[in-house]
């Protein structure tokens, strides 16, 4: 079942907040809810009702495959387009896909943290 925009955003928020040591807020723009682990961004949720997307970090090869595989996945909207993808509502964008994308992004960021910052990361 495809995730509608608001469900996509809610699913991403729930997935992020279930992870260890996550903080979030609106540090740069009022419409961008930014999720971090140890001050490193791994998820951006856009609050704009006309642009219901999330942006996550992704390995470049996997990012290219996701962009090719889903019409609703595009190169990252706000960050380096090789390492970030944006997911919007559409065919094939399921709650499981969104949760996996958020968890993978978190893991990618957490594994690159200095050892002393990884204490709570999974």
Secondary structure, DSSP 4 states (H G I P E B T S, - for coil): -BPPHHHHHHHHHHHHHTSTTEEEE-SS-TTEEEEEETTEEEEEEE--TTS-EEEEE--HHHHHHHHHH-TTEEE-SSS-TTTEEEEESSTT-BHHHHHHHHHHHHHHHHHTS-GGG-SS--
